[in-house]
Amino acid sequence: MIGGISKRDINLLLTVFGLLITLAVYFLVFSRLTAAADALDAGTEALRPRLATLQAYLAELPEYEAGIRDRSALISSELAGYARQVRTEDLIMYAVMLESEAALDIASATFAEPVPVSEFSAPGADGAAVAYRAYSVSMTLNSQMTYAALKDAIDIINATPDRTLLDSLSVTFDSVRGGLIGTVTLSKVFITDGSYVYAPTVVPDGAYGNGNPFGTVMSR
Protein backbone atom coordinates (compact mmCIF):
# COMPACT_ATOMS: atom_id res chain seq x y z
CA MET A 1 0.00 0.00 0.00
CA ILE A 2 1.37 3.45 -0.92
CA GLY A 3 0.10 6.48 1.00
CA GLY A 4 -3.18 4.76 1.83
CA ILE A 5 -3.75 3.63 -1.81
CA SER A 6 -3.38 0.01 -2.56
CA LYS A 7 -1.61 -1.33 -5.58
CA ARG A 8 -4.93 -2.64 -6.79
CA ASP A 9 -6.42 0.87 -6.62
CA ILE A 10 -3.45 2.25 -8.52
CA ASN A 11 -3.95 -0.29 -11.30
CA LEU A 12 -7.63 0.54 -11.40
CA LEU A 13 -6.89 4.26 -11.67
CA LEU A 14 -4.38 3.63 -14.43
CA THR A 15 -6.97 1.59 -16.29
CA VAL A 16 -9.54 4.38 -15.92
CA PHE A 17 -7.02 7.02 -17.09
CA GLY A 18 -6.10 4.82 -20.07
CA LEU A 19 -9.78 4.45 -20.95
CA LEU A 20 -10.31 8.20 -20.67
CA ILE A 21 -7.32 8.88 -22.89
CA THR A 22 -8.61 6.37 -25.44
CA LEU A 23 -12.04 7.96 -25.44
CA ALA A 24 -10.49 11.42 -25.77
CA VAL A 25 -8.41 10.29 -28.74
CA TYR A 26 -11.49 8.72 -30.32
CA PHE A 27 -13.69 11.78 -29.94
CA LEU A 28 -11.01 14.36 -30.73
CA VAL A 29 -9.19 12.58 -33.56
CA PHE A 30 -10.91 9.50 -34.84
CA SER A 31 -14.37 11.05 -34.89
CA ARG A 32 -13.02 13.96 -36.93
CA LEU A 33 -11.39 11.57 -39.37
CA THR A 34 -14.61 9.63 -39.60
CA ALA A 35 -16.56 12.81 -40.35
CA ALA A 36 -14.03 13.81 -43.00
CA ALA A 37 -14.22 10.34 -44.55
CA ASP A 38 -18.03 10.52 -44.55
CA ALA A 39 -17.87 13.92 -46.27
CA LEU A 40 -15.40 12.56 -48.81
CA ASP A 41 -17.66 9.60 -49.50
CA ALA A 42 -20.61 11.93 -49.97
CA GLY A 43 -18.57 14.10 -52.40
CA THR A 44 -17.41 11.03 -54.29
CA GLU A 45 -20.97 9.78 -54.57
CA ALA A 46 -22.08 13.14 -55.93
CA LEU A 47 -19.36 12.92 -58.62
CA ARG A 48 -20.34 9.43 -59.78
CA PRO A 49 -22.87 10.66 -62.42
CA ARG A 50 -20.21 13.01 -63.84
CA LEU A 51 -17.69 10.19 -63.85
CA ALA A 52 -20.12 7.95 -65.71
CA THR A 53 -20.69 10.69 -68.31
CA LEU A 54 -16.95 11.20 -68.84
CA GLN A 55 -16.39 7.46 -69.14
CA ALA A 56 -19.11 7.33 -71.81
CA TYR A 57 -17.40 10.19 -73.68
CA LEU A 58 -14.07 8.39 -73.43
CA ALA A 59 -15.59 5.22 -74.86
CA GLU A 60 -16.82 7.23 -77.88
CA LEU A 61 -13.57 9.20 -78.31
CA PRO A 62 -12.45 7.28 -81.46
CA GLU A 63 -15.79 8.10 -83.09
CA TYR A 64 -15.47 11.77 -82.13
CA GLU A 65 -11.92 11.94 -83.49
CA ALA A 66 -13.01 10.33 -86.77
CA GLY A 67 -15.85 12.84 -87.03
CA ILE A 68 -13.46 15.74 -86.46
CA ARG A 69 -11.12 14.44 -89.18
CA ASP A 70 -14.00 14.02 -91.62
CA ARG A 71 -15.35 17.50 -90.87
CA SER A 72 -11.90 19.07 -91.22
CA ALA A 73 -11.42 17.34 -94.59
CA LEU A 74 -14.83 18.58 -95.74
CA ILE A 75 -14.04 22.15 -94.67
CA SER A 76 -10.67 22.04 -96.44
CA SER A 77 -12.34 20.72 -99.58
CA GLU A 78 -14.95 23.49 -99.52
CA LEU A 79 -12.38 26.23 -98.88
CA ALA A 80 -10.32 24.97 -101.83
CA GLY A 81 -13.17 26.10 -104.10
CA TYR A 82 -12.65 29.74 -103.18
CA ALA A 83 -9.89 32.12 -104.20
CA ARG A 84 -7.68 33.41 -101.39
CA GLN A 85 -7.69 36.92 -102.83
CA VAL A 86 -9.29 38.70 -105.82
CA ARG A 87 -8.06 42.08 -107.00
CA THR A 88 -8.93 44.38 -109.87
CA GLU A 89 -6.22 42.92 -112.10
CA ASP A 90 -7.70 39.45 -111.54
CA LEU A 91 -11.09 40.69 -112.72
CA ILE A 92 -9.52 42.38 -115.74
CA MET A 93 -7.84 39.17 -116.82
CA TYR A 94 -11.12 37.31 -116.30
CA ALA A 95 -12.81 39.80 -118.64
CA VAL A 96 -10.02 39.27 -121.16
CA MET A 97 -10.65 35.53 -120.94
CA LEU A 98 -14.39 36.06 -121.59
CA GLU A 99 -13.56 38.16 -124.66
CA SER A 100 -11.31 35.41 -125.95
CA GLU A 101 -13.35 32.30 -125.15
CA ALA A 102 -16.91 33.62 -125.36
CA ALA A 103 -16.33 36.18 -128.12
CA LEU A 104 -17.72 39.07 -126.11
CA ASP A 105 -16.93 42.55 -127.43
CA ILE A 106 -16.38 44.43 -124.15
CA ALA A 107 -16.52 48.19 -124.55
CA SER A 108 -15.93 49.09 -120.90
CA ALA A 109 -15.83 47.63 -117.41
CA THR A 110 -16.47 48.99 -113.94
CA PHE A 111 -15.24 47.49 -110.68
CA ALA A 112 -16.58 47.60 -107.13
CA GLU A 113 -14.69 47.42 -103.86
CA PRO A 114 -14.76 44.07 -101.98
CA VAL A 115 -17.73 43.76 -99.62
CA PRO A 116 -17.50 41.57 -96.49
CA VAL A 117 -20.22 38.92 -96.50
CA SER A 118 -19.33 36.53 -93.67
CA GLU A 119 -16.99 35.75 -90.78
CA PHE A 120 -16.49 32.27 -89.37
CA SER A 121 -13.89 30.00 -87.81
CA ALA A 122 -12.81 26.50 -88.78
CA PRO A 123 -10.16 24.07 -87.51
CA GLY A 124 -6.76 24.43 -89.13
CA ALA A 125 -4.19 21.75 -89.91
CA ASP A 126 -3.16 21.54 -86.25
CA GLY A 127 -6.75 21.45 -85.02
CA ALA A 128 -6.70 25.00 -83.64
CA ALA A 129 -9.48 27.35 -84.71
CA VAL A 130 -8.66 29.70 -87.60
CA ALA A 131 -10.68 32.88 -88.22
CA TYR A 132 -11.84 33.40 -91.82
CA ARG A 133 -13.47 36.31 -93.63
CA ALA A 134 -15.43 36.01 -96.87
CA TYR A 135 -15.69 38.90 -99.35
CA SER A 136 -17.58 39.48 -102.57
CA VAL A 137 -16.15 41.68 -105.32
CA SER A 138 -18.09 42.51 -108.48
CA MET A 139 -17.46 43.71 -112.02
CA THR A 140 -19.89 45.09 -114.61
CA LEU A 141 -19.12 44.62 -118.32
CA ASN A 142 -20.70 46.75 -121.04
CA SER A 143 -20.62 44.49 -124.06
CA GLN A 144 -21.78 43.76 -127.53
CA MET A 145 -22.40 40.09 -128.26
CA THR A 146 -24.31 37.57 -130.24
CA TYR A 147 -26.88 35.35 -128.58
CA ALA A 148 -24.49 32.39 -128.91
CA ALA A 149 -21.68 34.41 -127.30
CA LEU A 150 -23.97 35.31 -124.40
CA LYS A 151 -24.81 31.66 -123.78
CA ASP A 152 -21.12 30.74 -123.95
CA ALA A 153 -20.26 33.46 -121.43
CA ILE A 154 -22.93 32.22 -118.99
CA ASP A 155 -21.65 28.65 -119.32
CA ILE A 156 -18.07 29.78 -118.67
CA ILE A 157 -19.07 31.81 -115.61
CA ASN A 158 -21.02 28.88 -114.15
CA ALA A 159 -18.13 26.48 -114.80
CA THR A 160 -15.38 28.70 -113.30
CA PRO A 161 -13.58 26.64 -110.60
CA ASP A 162 -13.40 29.41 -107.99
CA ARG A 163 -16.77 30.78 -106.88
CA THR A 164 -17.97 33.15 -109.63
CA LEU A 165 -21.60 34.27 -109.77
CA LEU A 166 -23.68 35.89 -112.49
CA ASP A 167 -25.39 38.63 -110.48
CA SER A 168 -27.40 40.36 -113.20
CA LEU A 169 -27.84 40.49 -116.95
CA SER A 170 -29.50 43.21 -119.00
CA VAL A 171 -29.41 43.08 -122.82
CA THR A 172 -31.36 44.58 -125.70
CA PHE A 173 -31.34 44.08 -129.44
CA ASP A 174 -28.76 46.19 -131.25
CA SER A 175 -30.77 47.62 -134.13
CA VAL A 176 -27.70 49.26 -135.69
CA ARG A 177 -25.33 46.31 -135.97
CA GLY A 178 -27.57 43.42 -135.03
CA GLY A 179 -26.96 41.06 -132.15
CA LEU A 180 -27.24 42.11 -128.52
CA ILE A 181 -25.92 44.97 -126.44
CA GLY A 182 -26.09 45.34 -122.68
CA THR A 183 -24.43 44.80 -119.33
CA VAL A 184 -23.26 41.69 -117.50
CA THR A 185 -22.55 41.98 -113.77
CA LEU A 186 -20.66 39.14 -112.13
CA SER A 187 -19.01 38.69 -108.75
CA LYS A 188 -16.29 36.55 -107.28
CA VAL A 189 -16.27 35.37 -103.67
CA PHE A 190 -12.93 34.92 -101.93
CA ILE A 191 -12.08 33.76 -98.41
CA THR A 192 -8.98 34.80 -96.52
CA ASP A 193 -7.51 34.02 -93.11
CA GLY A 194 -5.04 36.90 -93.11
CA SER A 195 -1.99 34.73 -93.77
CA TYR A 196 -2.18 34.77 -97.58
CA VAL A 197 0.64 36.58 -99.36
CA TYR A 198 -0.68 38.05 -102.61
CA ALA A 199 1.06 36.99 -105.81
CA PRO A 200 0.71 39.37 -108.78
CA THR A 201 -1.61 38.21 -111.53
CA VAL A 202 0.18 36.90 -114.61
CA VAL A 203 -0.49 39.30 -117.49
CA PRO A 204 0.63 38.19 -120.96
CA ASP A 205 3.11 40.36 -122.81
CA GLY A 206 1.74 42.74 -125.42
CA ALA A 207 3.18 44.74 -128.28
CA TYR A 208 4.72 48.02 -127.18
CA GLY A 209 3.87 49.93 -130.35
CA ASN A 210 4.47 50.33 -134.05
CA GLY A 211 8.01 50.80 -135.30
CA ASN A 212 6.69 52.88 -138.22
CA PRO A 213 3.70 54.81 -136.79
CA PHE A 214 3.34 57.14 -139.83
CA GLY A 215 3.20 54.36 -142.40
CA THR A 216 6.06 55.78 -144.47
CA VAL A 217 8.02 53.67 -146.90
CA MET A 218 11.06 52.15 -145.26
CA SER A 219 14.17 51.23 -147.20
CA ARG A 220 15.38 47.68 -146.99
Sequence and secondary structure as in RCSB ss.txt:
>XXXX:A:sequence
MIGGISKRDINLLLTVFGLLITLAVYFLVFSRLTAAADALDAGTEALRPRLATLQAYLAELPEYEAGIRDRSALI
SSELAGYARQVRTEDLIMYAVMLESEAALDIASATFAEPVPVSEFSAPGADGAAVAYRAYSVSMTLNSQMTYAAL
KDAIDIINATPDRTLLDSLSVTFDSVRGGLIGTVTLSKVFITDGSYVYAPTVVPDGAYGNGNPFGTVMSR
>XXXX:A:secstr
 BTTB HHHHHHHHHHHHHHHHHHHIIIIIHHHHHHHHHHHHHHHHHHHHHHHHHHHHHTHHHHHHHHHHHHHHH
HHHHTTSBS   HHHHHHHHHHHHHHH  EEEEEEE   EEEEEEEEE TTS EEEEEEEEEEEEEEEEE HHHH
HHHHHHHHH SS EEEEEEEEEE TTTSSEEEEEEEEEEEEE S                SSTT      
